[in-house]
Amino acid sequence: MHYIVDGYNVINSSDLFTANSLEGRRNKLFEFITQKRPHGSLNNSVTVVFDRKTKNPFEYGDYNRAHVGDIEVIFSEGVMLADDIIAEIVDNSVNSREITVVTNDKGIHRRIAPSGAKKESVEDFLAKGFKHKNKQASVKTIDVGKKSDIDEEFEKLWIKKR
């Protein structure tokens, strides 16, 4: 599952992301996603999309991509808004049914509805971050004794097949 998060919609919907600067608020969102794993499985990816205006709105029609850990971060440029980028990602997806868009923006909901992409409210996304199983999923550890047993089992299977 690929989660696309409407960044400013999320940080403006909760007191969890209070900070002295906009950068601080964004960083709190990244920390929340990394530490609380509201997107669940380690196999699920996350893209956070933010609006950014330039001095000349006709200067660019694209967007910039970066990464904060495992989180893909996209900042819009010029005339293209975060809403447009989210819709474009969904529209260009090979399997849009494997996408969940996190926003309370009804306009985005309407734009992605025909694609079959899922929508999730900001409140539901944040609540999932406080479920115990998501915190557990963020740490993949295996007991040393179990690891040894598994290694032996795989070794027996491997030798048997040769």
LOSEMAR-131825 format. One record per atom (N, C-alpha, C, O): residue in three letters; z, x, y; residue number from 1. Coordinates in nm, 3 decimals. Each point is the difference from the previous one (the first is absolute). Layout:
<recs>
  code       c3       c1       c2  pos
   ALA        Z        X        Y  NUM
...
</recs>
This chain:
<recs>
  code       c3       c1       c2  pos
   MET    0.000    0.085   -0.118    1
   MET    0.000   -0.085    0.118    1
   MET    0.000    0.089    0.124    1
   MET    0.071    0.101    0.005    1
   HIS   -0.150   -0.138    0.092    2
   HIS   -0.007    0.072    0.128    2
   HIS    0.059   -0.091    0.107    2
   HIS   -0.049   -0.110    0.024    2
   TYR    0.154    0.157    0.040    3
   TYR    0.063   -0.075    0.109    3
   TYR   -0.055    0.050    0.132    3
   TYR   -0.001    0.120    0.027    3
   ILE   -0.044   -0.213    0.056    4
   ILE   -0.043    0.032    0.135    4
   ILE    0.101   -0.065    0.093    4
   ILE    0.016   -0.122    0.000    4
   VAL    0.051    0.203    0.080    5
   VAL    0.109   -0.046    0.085    5
   VAL   -0.046   -0.001    0.146    5
   VAL   -0.047    0.101    0.052    5
   ASP    0.062   -0.216    0.013    6
   ASP   -0.027   -0.014    0.142    6
   ASP    0.120    0.060    0.073    6
   ASP    0.099   -0.069    0.026    6
   GLY   -0.109    0.197    0.007    7
   GLY    0.113    0.080    0.046    7
   GLY    0.081   -0.059    0.113    7
   GLY    0.121   -0.019   -0.014    7
   TYR   -0.185   -0.011    0.127    8
   TYR    0.076   -0.051    0.114    8
   TYR    0.054   -0.139   -0.027    8
   TYR    0.105   -0.036    0.053    8
   ASN   -0.174   -0.044   -0.132    9
   ASN    0.050   -0.132   -0.034    9
   ASN    0.131    0.014   -0.076    9
   ASN    0.093   -0.078    0.021    9
   VAL   -0.084    0.177   -0.110   10
   VAL    0.122    0.021   -0.078   10
   VAL    0.113    0.054    0.088   10
   VAL    0.111   -0.054   -0.002   10
   ILE   -0.138    0.160    0.079   11
   ILE    0.111    0.059    0.076   11
   ILE    0.048   -0.090    0.114   11
   ILE    0.113    0.012    0.046   11
   ASN   -0.199   -0.102   -0.001   12
   ASN    0.043   -0.094    0.104   12
   ASN    0.067   -0.125   -0.057   12
   ASN    0.046   -0.085    0.076   12
   SER   -0.041    0.074   -0.208   13
   SER    0.059   -0.118   -0.064   13
   SER    0.141    0.023   -0.053   13
   SER    0.062   -0.091   -0.054   13
   SER   -0.010    0.213    0.070   14
   SER    0.130    0.029   -0.059   14
   SER    0.079    0.101    0.083   14
   SER   -0.057    0.092    0.059   14
   ASP    0.188   -0.110   -0.057   15
   ASP    0.089    0.095    0.066   15
   ASP    0.019    0.128   -0.082   15
   ASP    0.063    0.094    0.048   15
   LEU   -0.115   -0.090   -0.169   16
   LEU    0.009    0.121   -0.083   16
   LEU   -0.068    0.119    0.064   16
   LEU    0.033    0.115   -0.029   16
   PHE   -0.129   -0.142    0.117   17
   PHE   -0.084    0.105    0.054   17
   PHE    0.027    0.027    0.148   17
   PHE   -0.090    0.036    0.075   17
   THR    0.216   -0.055   -0.035   18
   THR    0.039    0.025    0.138   18
   THR    0.015    0.150    0.022   18
   THR    0.063    0.070   -0.079   18
   ALA   -0.124   -0.021    0.187   19
   ALA    0.010    0.142    0.036   19
   ALA   -0.030    0.013    0.149   19
   ALA   -0.041   -0.096    0.065   19
   ASN    0.064    0.217   -0.013   20
   ASN   -0.022    0.023    0.143   20
   ASN   -0.146    0.013    0.038   20
   ASN   -0.035   -0.013    0.118   20
   SER   -0.050    0.038   -0.213   21
   SER   -0.142    0.017    0.030   21
   SER   -0.084   -0.074   -0.104   21
   SER    0.048   -0.036   -0.108   21
   LEU   -0.174    0.015    0.143   22
   LEU   -0.093   -0.064   -0.092   22
   LEU   -0.021    0.088   -0.122   22
   LEU   -0.009   -0.049   -0.113   22
   GLU    0.001    0.180    0.135   23
   GLU   -0.015    0.094   -0.112   23
   GLU    0.120   -0.009   -0.094   23
   GLU   -0.016    0.003   -0.122   23
   GLY    0.136   -0.015    0.179   24
   GLY    0.121   -0.015   -0.081   24
   GLY   -0.003   -0.128   -0.083   24
   GLY    0.043    0.000   -0.115   24
   ARG   -0.093   -0.107    0.173   25
   ARG   -0.010   -0.127   -0.073   25
   ARG   -0.100    0.011   -0.115   25
   ARG    0.025   -0.050   -0.110   25
   ARG   -0.138    0.117    0.137   26
   ARG   -0.098    0.020   -0.107   26
   ARG    0.060    0.086   -0.112   26
   ARG   -0.019   -0.028   -0.118   26
   ASN    0.090    0.133    0.157   27
   ASN    0.062    0.088   -0.100   27
   ASN    0.101   -0.074   -0.085   27
   ASN    0.013    0.027   -0.120   27
   LYS    0.060   -0.120    0.180   28
   LYS    0.095   -0.081   -0.078   28
   LYS   -0.072   -0.086   -0.103   28
   LYS    0.049   -0.019   -0.111   28
   LEU   -0.166   -0.032    0.148   29
   LEU   -0.080   -0.077   -0.095   29
   LEU   -0.044    0.090   -0.116   29
   LEU    0.010   -0.040   -0.116   29
   PHE   -0.056    0.161    0.147   30
   PHE   -0.043    0.093   -0.106   30
   PHE    0.116    0.035   -0.092   30
   PHE   -0.016    0.007   -0.122   30
   GLU    0.134    0.016    0.180   31
   GLU    0.120    0.030   -0.080   31
   GLU    0.035   -0.118   -0.090   31
   GLU    0.032    0.018   -0.118   31
   PHE   -0.037   -0.138    0.174   32
   PHE    0.031   -0.120   -0.078   32
   PHE   -0.094   -0.011   -0.120   32
   PHE    0.044   -0.023   -0.113   32
   ILE   -0.173    0.038    0.137   33
   ILE   -0.098   -0.012   -0.107   33
   ILE    0.022    0.109   -0.106   33
   ILE   -0.005   -0.028   -0.119   33
   THR    0.031    0.150    0.163   34
   THR    0.020    0.112   -0.093   34
   THR    0.129   -0.015   -0.080   34
   THR    0.000    0.021   -0.121   34
   GLN    0.108   -0.058    0.188   35
   GLN    0.131   -0.004   -0.067   35
   GLN    0.027   -0.131   -0.073   35
   GLN    0.059    0.001   -0.108   35
   LYS   -0.101   -0.112    0.163   36
   LYS    0.032   -0.132   -0.058   36
   LYS   -0.109   -0.053   -0.093   36
   LYS    0.027   -0.089   -0.081   36
   ARG   -0.147    0.141    0.092   37
   ARG   -0.113   -0.037   -0.086   37
   ARG   -0.023   -0.152   -0.010   37
   ARG   -0.001   -0.055   -0.110   37
   PRO   -0.016   -0.014    0.224   38
   PRO   -0.024   -0.145   -0.006   38
   PRO   -0.132   -0.034   -0.069   38
   PRO   -0.024   -0.116   -0.035   38
   HIS   -0.060    0.213    0.015   39
   HIS   -0.129   -0.021   -0.068   39
   HIS    0.013    0.022   -0.150   39
   HIS   -0.099   -0.008   -0.073   39
   GLY    0.221    0.035    0.026   40
   GLY    0.028    0.005   -0.144   40
   GLY   -0.044    0.126   -0.069   40
   GLY    0.043    0.109    0.037   40
   SER   -0.126   -0.123   -0.137   41
   SER   -0.040    0.108   -0.091   41
   SER   -0.051    0.124    0.072   41
   SER   -0.058   -0.007    0.108   41
   LEU    0.083    0.121   -0.171   42
   LEU   -0.052    0.126    0.052   42
   LEU   -0.153    0.002   -0.005   42
   LEU   -0.063    0.081    0.068   42
   ASN    0.005   -0.169   -0.146   43
   ASN   -0.146   -0.008   -0.009   43
   ASN   -0.062   -0.078    0.116   43
   ASN   -0.121    0.005    0.020   43
   ASN    0.203   -0.078    0.055   44
   ASN   -0.050   -0.077    0.113   44
   ASN   -0.014    0.091    0.122   44
   ASN    0.087    0.084    0.026   44
   SER   -0.195   -0.101    0.048   45
   SER   -0.021    0.080    0.120   45
   SER    0.026   -0.084    0.124   45
   SER   -0.003   -0.123   -0.004   45
   VAL    0.027    0.194    0.116   46
   VAL    0.031   -0.069    0.126   46
   VAL   -0.084    0.061    0.112   46
   VAL   -0.010    0.122    0.015   46
   THR   -0.050   -0.210    0.063   47
   THR   -0.067    0.039    0.124   47
   THR    0.065   -0.078    0.113   47
   THR    0.013   -0.122   -0.008   47
   VAL    0.030    0.193    0.113   48
   VAL    0.059   -0.065    0.117   48
   VAL   -0.100    0.014    0.114   48
   VAL   -0.047    0.111    0.029   48
   VAL    0.014   -0.223    0.035   49
   VAL   -0.101   -0.001    0.106   49
   VAL    0.066   -0.036    0.133   49
   VAL    0.075   -0.097    0.009   49
   PHE   -0.104    0.179    0.094   50
   PHE    0.054   -0.020    0.134   50
   PHE   -0.115   -0.009    0.100   50
   PHE   -0.106    0.060   -0.019   50
   ASP    0.129   -0.136    0.127   51
   ASP   -0.092    0.000    0.114   51
   ASP    0.030    0.120    0.088   51
   ASP    0.115    0.040    0.015   51
   ARG   -0.221    0.017    0.042   52
   ARG    0.020    0.102    0.104   52
   ARG   -0.116   -0.013    0.097   52
   ARG   -0.117    0.005   -0.039   52
   LYS    0.149   -0.022    0.161   53
   LYS   -0.102   -0.017    0.104   53
   LYS   -0.031    0.136    0.063   53
   LYS    0.090    0.082    0.020   53
   THR   -0.217   -0.058    0.011   54
   THR   -0.039    0.119    0.075   54
   THR   -0.023   -0.042    0.144   54
   THR   -0.002   -0.119    0.031   54
   LYS   -0.014    0.217    0.058   55
   LYS   -0.023   -0.031    0.141   55
   LYS   -0.129   -0.080    0.018   55
   LYS   -0.003   -0.095    0.079   55
   ASN   -0.101    0.133   -0.149   56
   ASN   -0.128   -0.070    0.007   56
   ASN   -0.019   -0.075   -0.132   56
   ASN   -0.026    0.064   -0.102   56
   PRO    0.038   -0.197    0.100   57
   PRO   -0.008   -0.074   -0.126   57
   PRO   -0.136    0.009   -0.068   57
   PRO   -0.013   -0.040   -0.116   57
   PHE   -0.088    0.092    0.185   58
   PHE   -0.132    0.012   -0.062   58
   PHE   -0.027    0.143   -0.047   58
   PHE   -0.110    0.031   -0.047   58
   GLU    0.211    0.056    0.060   59
   GLU   -0.017    0.140   -0.036   59
   GLU   -0.017    0.018   -0.151   59
   GLU   -0.081    0.082   -0.044   59
   TYR    0.155   -0.157   -0.034   60
   TYR   -0.006    0.012   -0.145   60
   TYR   -0.012   -0.139   -0.061   60
   TYR    0.044   -0.098    0.060   60
   GLY   -0.102    0.089   -0.177   61
   GLY   -0.006   -0.126   -0.072   61
   GLY    0.054    0.018   -0.140   61
   GLY   -0.024   -0.084   -0.086   61
   ASP    0.095    0.190    0.062   62
   ASP    0.046    0.036   -0.133   62
   ASP    0.152    0.005   -0.003   62
   ASP    0.067   -0.060    0.084   62
   TYR   -0.015    0.131   -0.181   63
   TYR    0.145    0.016   -0.010   63
   TYR    0.033    0.134   -0.064   63
   TYR   -0.086    0.063   -0.063   63
   ASN    0.209   -0.020    0.080   64
   ASN    0.047    0.127   -0.053   64
   ASN    0.093   -0.023   -0.117   64
   ASN    0.085   -0.089    0.002   64
   ARG   -0.102    0.171   -0.107   65
   ARG    0.085   -0.007   -0.118   65
   ARG    0.084    0.125   -0.010   65
   ARG   -0.044    0.110    0.033   65
   ALA    0.167   -0.129   -0.080   66
   ALA    0.090    0.113   -0.025   66
   ALA    0.091   -0.042   -0.116   66
   ALA   -0.010   -0.112   -0.050   66
   HIS    0.097    0.201    0.008   67
   HIS    0.096   -0.033   -0.106   67
   HIS    0.139    0.044    0.042   67
   HIS    0.019    0.107    0.059   67
   VAL    0.077   -0.190   -0.091   68
   VAL    0.141    0.033    0.013   68
   VAL    0.054   -0.010   -0.143   68
   VAL    0.031   -0.109   -0.047   68
   GLY   -0.021    0.223   -0.020   69
   GLY    0.035   -0.002   -0.142   69
   GLY   -0.110   -0.070   -0.076   69
   GLY   -0.117    0.036    0.012   69
   ASP    0.154   -0.137   -0.091   70
   ASP   -0.097   -0.077   -0.078   70
   ASP   -0.057   -0.119    0.076   70
   ASP   -0.083   -0.073   -0.053   70
   ILE    0.127    0.054    0.176   71
   ILE   -0.043   -0.115    0.080   71
   ILE   -0.122    0.038    0.083   71
   ILE    0.002    0.097    0.076   71
   GLU   -0.110   -0.174   -0.093   72
   GLU   -0.116    0.019    0.086   72
   GLU    0.027   -0.073    0.132   72
   GLU    0.045   -0.115   -0.001   72
   VAL   -0.071    0.183    0.112   73
   VAL    0.024   -0.059    0.132   73
   VAL   -0.132   -0.002    0.075   73
   VAL   -0.070    0.101    0.010   73
   ILE    0.037   -0.218    0.044   74
   ILE   -0.123   -0.016    0.077   74
   ILE    0.036   -0.048    0.140   74
   ILE    0.074   -0.096    0.016   74
   PHE   -0.128    0.167    0.086   75
   PHE    0.012   -0.043    0.139   75
   PHE   -0.137   -0.043    0.047   75
   PHE   -0.098    0.073   -0.014   75
   SER    0.091   -0.193    0.071   76
   SER   -0.128   -0.048    0.053   76
   SER   -0.037    0.081    0.123   76
   SER    0.085    0.063    0.063   76
   GLU   -0.210   -0.066   -0.029   77
   GLU   -0.050    0.067    0.119   77
   GLU   -0.091   -0.096    0.075   77
   GLU   -0.073   -0.077   -0.062   77
   GLY    0.077    0.080    0.193   78
   GLY   -0.095   -0.074    0.082   78
   GLY    0.001   -0.149   -0.021   78
   GLY    0.104   -0.064    0.008   78
   VAL   -0.222    0.008   -0.035   79
   VAL   -0.016   -0.144   -0.007   79
   VAL    0.043   -0.058   -0.133   79
   VAL    0.021   -0.121   -0.010   79
   MET   -0.006    0.202   -0.093   80
   MET    0.039   -0.049   -0.132   80
   MET    0.152   -0.016   -0.004   80
   MET    0.073    0.094    0.028   80
   LEU   -0.027   -0.212   -0.064   81
   LEU    0.143   -0.029   -0.007   81
   LEU    0.051    0.017   -0.143   81
   LEU   -0.079    0.004   -0.095   81
   ALA    0.209    0.005    0.080   82
   ALA    0.061    0.011   -0.133   82
   ALA   -0.043   -0.118   -0.088   82
   ALA   -0.026    0.018   -0.119   82
   ASP    0.019   -0.136    0.176   83
   ASP   -0.043   -0.119   -0.075   83
   ASP   -0.140    0.020   -0.059   83
   ASP   -0.026   -0.036   -0.115   83
   ASP   -0.064    0.095    0.197   84
   ASP   -0.137    0.025   -0.046   84
   ASP   -0.001    0.102   -0.114   84
   ASP   -0.075   -0.015   -0.096   84
   ILE    0.157    0.116    0.107   85
   ILE    0.006    0.104   -0.102   85
   ILE    0.052   -0.058   -0.131   85
   ILE   -0.054    0.027   -0.107   85
   ILE    0.159   -0.106    0.116   86
   ILE    0.057   -0.064   -0.119   86
   ILE   -0.106   -0.086   -0.068   86
   ILE   -0.019    0.008   -0.122   86
   ALA   -0.050   -0.091    0.200   87
   ALA   -0.105   -0.086   -0.056   87
   ALA   -0.113    0.083   -0.060   87
   ALA   -0.054   -0.036   -0.105   87
   GLU    0.018    0.146    0.170   88
   GLU   -0.107    0.087   -0.051   88
   GLU    0.038    0.064   -0.133   88
   GLU   -0.082    0.006   -0.092   88
   ILE    0.206    0.041    0.081   89
   ILE    0.046    0.060   -0.126   89
   ILE   -0.007   -0.103   -0.113   89
   ILE   -0.048    0.030   -0.109   89
   VAL    0.096   -0.150    0.138   90
   VAL   -0.003   -0.106   -0.101   90
   VAL   -0.145   -0.035   -0.036   90
   VAL   -0.034   -0.010   -0.118   90
   ASP   -0.050   -0.008    0.219   91
   ASP   -0.139   -0.039   -0.024   91
   ASP   -0.078    0.106   -0.078   91
   ASP   -0.087   -0.033   -0.080   91
   ASN    0.118    0.161    0.104   92
   ASN   -0.073    0.109   -0.066   92
   ASN    0.061    0.041   -0.133   92
   ASN   -0.051    0.091   -0.066   92
   SER    0.158   -0.155    0.027   93
   SER    0.066    0.035   -0.125   93
   SER   -0.082   -0.044   -0.121   93
   SER   -0.063   -0.106    0.002   93
   VAL    0.065    0.188   -0.106   94
   VAL   -0.069   -0.034   -0.124   94
   VAL    0.069   -0.120   -0.065   94
   VAL   -0.067   -0.087   -0.056   94
   ASN    0.200    0.084    0.062   95
   ASN    0.075   -0.111   -0.059   95
   ASN    0.108   -0.045    0.098   95
   ASN    0.114    0.047   -0.007   95
   SER   -0.149   -0.136    0.097   96
   SER    0.094   -0.043    0.103   96
   SER    0.120   -0.077   -0.057   96
   SER    0.101   -0.017    0.069   96
   ARG   -0.111   -0.029   -0.192   97
   ARG    0.114   -0.069   -0.062   97
   ARG    0.114    0.097   -0.032   97
   ARG    0.111   -0.043   -0.033   97
   GLU   -0.138    0.172    0.043   98
   GLU    0.101    0.103   -0.023   98
   GLU    0.060    0.049    0.131   98
   GLU    0.064    0.105    0.005   98
   ILE   -0.084   -0.183    0.101   99
   ILE    0.052    0.035    0.132   99
   ILE    0.101   -0.105    0.044   99
   ILE   -0.023   -0.120   -0.017   99
   THR    0.134    0.166    0.074  100
   THR    0.098   -0.089    0.062  100
   THR    0.012    0.042    0.146  100
   THR    0.030    0.116    0.029  100
   VAL   -0.053   -0.208    0.062  101
   VAL    0.011    0.026    0.143  101
   VAL    0.134   -0.052    0.048  101
   VAL    0.034   -0.117   -0.018  101
   VAL    0.044    0.207    0.081  102
   VAL    0.133   -0.035    0.049  102
   VAL   -0.008   -0.023    0.150  102
   VAL   -0.019    0.093    0.078  102
   THR    0.034   -0.220   -0.038  103
   THR   -0.003   -0.037    0.141  103
   THR    0.046   -0.145    0.016  103
   THR   -0.005   -0.079   -0.095  103
   ASN    0.050    0.047    0.214  104
   ASN    0.028   -0.140    0.033  104
   ASN   -0.110   -0.056    0.091  104
   ASN    0.010   -0.113    0.047  104
   ASP   -0.112    0.192   -0.023  105
   ASP   -0.111   -0.037    0.087  105
   ASP   -0.092   -0.099   -0.071  105
   ASP   -0.071    0.036   -0.094  105
   LYS    0.073   -0.160    0.138  106
   LYS   -0.080   -0.104   -0.064  106
   LYS   -0.150    0.025    0.015  106
   LYS   -0.079   -0.043   -0.085  106
   GLY    0.038    0.111    0.191  107
   GLY   -0.140    0.034    0.018  107
   GLY   -0.049    0.092   -0.110  107
   GLY   -0.111   -0.016   -0.051  107
   ILE    0.192    0.113    0.015  108
   ILE   -0.036    0.090   -0.110  108
   ILE   -0.002   -0.078   -0.131  108
   ILE   -0.089    0.018   -0.083  108
   HIS    0.188   -0.106    0.065  109
   HIS    0.003   -0.083   -0.122  109
   HIS   -0.132   -0.077   -0.015  109
   HIS   -0.057   -0.004   -0.109  109
   ARG    0.009   -0.056    0.217  110
   ARG   -0.124   -0.077   -0.005  110
   ARG   -0.120    0.090   -0.030  110
   ARG   -0.091   -0.039   -0.074  110
   ARG    0.091    0.161    0.131  111
   ARG   -0.113    0.091   -0.021  111
   ARG   -0.011    0.051   -0.143  111
   ARG   -0.110    0.021   -0.050  111
   ILE    0.225   -0.001   -0.016  112
   ILE   -0.004    0.057   -0.136  112
   ILE   -0.005   -0.107   -0.109  112
   ILE   -0.030    0.030   -0.115  112
   ALA    0.059   -0.154    0.150  113
   ALA    0.008   -0.108   -0.100  113
   ALA   -0.122   -0.010   -0.090  113
   ALA    0.017   -0.012   -0.121  113
   PRO   -0.141    0.017    0.173  114
   PRO   -0.116   -0.014   -0.088  114
   PRO   -0.015    0.113   -0.103  114
   PRO   -0.066   -0.017   -0.102  114
   SER    0.127    0.132    0.128  115
   SER   -0.016    0.117   -0.086  115
   SER    0.081   -0.008   -0.129  115
   SER   -0.033    0.065   -0.099  115
   GLY    0.138   -0.145    0.101  116
   GLY    0.089   -0.006   -0.116  116
   GLY    0.116    0.097    0.007  116
   GLY    0.084    0.005   -0.090  116
   ALA   -0.078    0.074    0.199  117
   ALA    0.113    0.091    0.018  117
   ALA    0.127   -0.081    0.017  117
   ALA   -0.002   -0.111    0.054  117
   LYS    0.112    0.166   -0.099  118
   LYS    0.128   -0.068    0.013  118
   LYS    0.058    0.026    0.139  118
   LYS   -0.031    0.100    0.064  118
   LYS    0.114   -0.192   -0.020  119
   LYS    0.071    0.021    0.126  119
   LYS    0.149   -0.009   -0.028  119
   LYS    0.044   -0.076   -0.085  119
   GLU    0.031    0.155    0.159  120
   GLU    0.145    0.001   -0.017  120
   GLU    0.063    0.004    0.139  120
   GLU   -0.043    0.076    0.087  120
   SER    0.144   -0.158   -0.068  121
   SER    0.067   -0.002    0.130  121
   SER    0.081    0.127    0.018  121
   SER    0.040    0.065   -0.097  121
   VAL   -0.016   -0.030    0.222  122
   VAL    0.081    0.117    0.032  122
   VAL    0.139   -0.015   -0.062  122
   VAL    0.054    0.096   -0.055  122
   GLU    0.002   -0.216    0.065  123
   GLU    0.136   -0.022   -0.052  123
   GLU    0.007    0.023   -0.151  123
   GLU    0.096    0.060   -0.049  123
   ASP   -0.196   -0.107   -0.025  124
   ASP   -0.002    0.019   -0.146  124
   ASP   -0.017    0.148   -0.034  124
   ASP    0.065    0.050   -0.093  124
   PHE   -0.150    0.020    0.166  125
   PHE   -0.023    0.143   -0.022  125
   PHE    0.129    0.078    0.022  125
   PHE    0.037    0.085   -0.081  125
   LEU    0.031   -0.113    0.192  126
   LEU    0.125    0.071    0.030  126
   LEU    0.108   -0.032   -0.102  126
   LEU    0.074    0.089   -0.042  126
   ALA   -0.064   -0.215    0.001  127
   ALA    0.101   -0.040   -0.099  127
   ALA   -0.019    0.074   -0.132  127
   ALA    0.098    0.037   -0.066  127
   LYS   -0.224   -0.015    0.028  128
   LYS   -0.026    0.072   -0.125  128
   LYS    0.053    0.143    0.005  128
   LYS    0.031    0.059   -0.103  128
   GLY   -0.020   -0.003    0.223  129
   GLY    0.052    0.136    0.015  129
   GLY    0.148    0.010   -0.030  129
   GLY    0.051    0.110   -0.022  129
   PHE    0.018   -0.223    0.021  130
   PHE    0.143    0.002   -0.026  130
   PHE    0.035   -0.043   -0.141  130
   PHE    0.118   -0.012   -0.035  130
   LYS   -0.220   -0.013   -0.047  131
   LYS    0.025   -0.032   -0.141  131
   LYS    0.032    0.128   -0.073  131
   LYS   -0.062    0.104    0.024  131
   HIS    0.157   -0.111   -0.114  132
   HIS    0.048    0.117   -0.073  132
   HIS   -0.110    0.068   -0.081  132
   HIS   -0.006    0.123   -0.003  132
   LYS   -0.080   -0.198   -0.061  133
   LYS   -0.100    0.059   -0.089  133
   LYS   -0.100    0.086    0.077  133
   LYS   -0.051    0.098   -0.055  133
   ASN    0.021   -0.132    0.180  134
   ASN   -0.093    0.082    0.077  134
   ASN    0.060    0.134    0.036  134
   ASN   -0.070    0.101    0.003  134
   LYS    0.200   -0.098    0.024  135
   LYS    0.065    0.127    0.027  135
   LYS   -0.001    0.087   -0.124  135
   LYS   -0.019    0.121    0.008  135
   GLN    0.040   -0.184   -0.122  136
   GLN   -0.001    0.075   -0.127  136
   GLN   -0.140    0.054   -0.028  136
   GLN   -0.013    0.112   -0.050  136
   ALA   -0.089   -0.189    0.080  137
   ALA   -0.138    0.040   -0.031  137
   ALA   -0.044    0.120    0.082  137
   ALA   -0.094    0.070   -0.038  137
   SER    0.161   -0.044    0.151  138
   SER   -0.043    0.109    0.086  138
   SER    0.036    0.136   -0.057  138
   SER   -0.050    0.102    0.048  138
   VAL    0.135   -0.099   -0.149  139
   VAL    0.040    0.126   -0.061  139
   VAL   -0.038   -0.003   -0.147  139
   VAL    0.057   -0.076   -0.078  139
   LYS   -0.153    0.159    0.042  140
   LYS   -0.040    0.007   -0.140  140
   LYS    0.077    0.114   -0.065  140
   LYS   -0.035    0.117    0.016  140
   THR    0.139   -0.151   -0.087  141
   THR    0.077    0.102   -0.071  141
   THR    0.007   -0.040   -0.145  141
   THR   -0.010   -0.117   -0.036  141
   ILE    0.026    0.218   -0.048  142
   ILE    0.010   -0.026   -0.143  142
   ILE    0.112    0.087   -0.055  142
   ILE    0.011    0.118    0.032  142
   ASP    0.070   -0.178   -0.115  143
   ASP    0.110    0.069   -0.064  143
   ASP   -0.055    0.117   -0.083  143
   ASP   -0.101   -0.015   -0.068  143
   VAL    0.167    0.131    0.074  144
   VAL   -0.046    0.119   -0.070  144
   VAL   -0.010   -0.025   -0.151  144
   VAL   -0.095    0.044   -0.063  144
   GLY    0.192   -0.114    0.007  145
   GLY   -0.003   -0.032   -0.143  145
   GLY   -0.118   -0.088   -0.036  145
   GLY   -0.067    0.022   -0.101  145
   LYS    0.041   -0.122    0.184  146
   LYS   -0.114   -0.089   -0.022  146
   LYS   -0.131    0.078    0.011  146
   LYS   -0.093   -0.023   -0.078  146
   LYS    0.086    0.115    0.176  147
   LYS   -0.121    0.079    0.019  147
   LYS   -0.029    0.081   -0.126  147
   LYS   -0.115    0.009   -0.044  147
   SER    0.218    0.048   -0.013  148
   SER   -0.017    0.079   -0.122  148
   SER   -0.051   -0.088   -0.114  148
   SER   -0.091    0.039   -0.075  148
   ASP    0.149   -0.159    0.061  149
   ASP   -0.043   -0.094   -0.104  149
   ASP   -0.146   -0.040    0.019  149
   ASP   -0.077   -0.006   -0.096  149
   ILE    0.040   -0.020    0.220  150
   ILE   -0.137   -0.041    0.030  150
   ILE   -0.096    0.115   -0.030  150
   ILE   -0.106   -0.021   -0.059  150
   ASP    0.143    0.143    0.101  151
   ASP   -0.084    0.116   -0.027  151
   ASP   -0.023    0.018   -0.150  151
   ASP   -0.112    0.027   -0.044  151
   GLU    0.219   -0.043   -0.035  152
   GLU   -0.011    0.014   -0.145  152
   GLU   -0.091   -0.109   -0.058  152
   GLU   -0.083    0.027   -0.086  152
   GLU    0.099   -0.150    0.135  153
   GLU   -0.082   -0.111   -0.049  153
   GLU   -0.148    0.023    0.030  153
   GLU   -0.085   -0.021   -0.086  153
   PHE    0.055    0.065    0.209  154
   PHE   -0.138    0.030    0.035  154
   PHE   -0.055    0.116   -0.081  154
   PHE   -0.116   -0.001   -0.042  154
   GLU    0.198    0.101    0.019  155
   GLU   -0.043    0.114   -0.080  155
   GLU   -0.038   -0.045   -0.142  155
   GLU   -0.102    0.042   -0.053  155
   LYS    0.185   -0.129   -0.007  156
   LYS   -0.029   -0.050   -0.135  156
   LYS   -0.131   -0.080    0.000  156
   LYS   -0.082    0.016   -0.090  156
   LEU    0.064   -0.101    0.191  157
   LEU   -0.123   -0.080    0.009  157
   LEU   -0.122    0.091    0.020  157
   LEU   -0.104   -0.023   -0.061  157
   TRP    0.117    0.123    0.144  158
   TRP   -0.111    0.090    0.029  158
   TRP   -0.042    0.078   -0.124  158
   TRP   -0.118    0.012   -0.030  158
   ILE    0.218    0.041   -0.040  159
   ILE   -0.027    0.079   -0.121  159
   ILE   -0.062   -0.090   -0.107  159
   ILE   -0.090    0.043   -0.071  159
   LYS    0.138   -0.166    0.059  160
   LYS   -0.049   -0.095   -0.099  160
   LYS   -0.148   -0.032    0.023  160
   LYS   -0.074   -0.018   -0.096  160
   LYS    0.032    0.012    0.222  161
   LYS   -0.137   -0.037    0.032  161
   LYS   -0.097    0.116   -0.018  161
   LYS   -0.121   -0.023   -0.013  161
   ARG    0.168    0.144    0.013  162
   ARG   -0.088    0.117   -0.012  162
   ARG   -0.037    0.016   -0.139  162
   ARG   -0.074    0.092   -0.035  162
</recs>
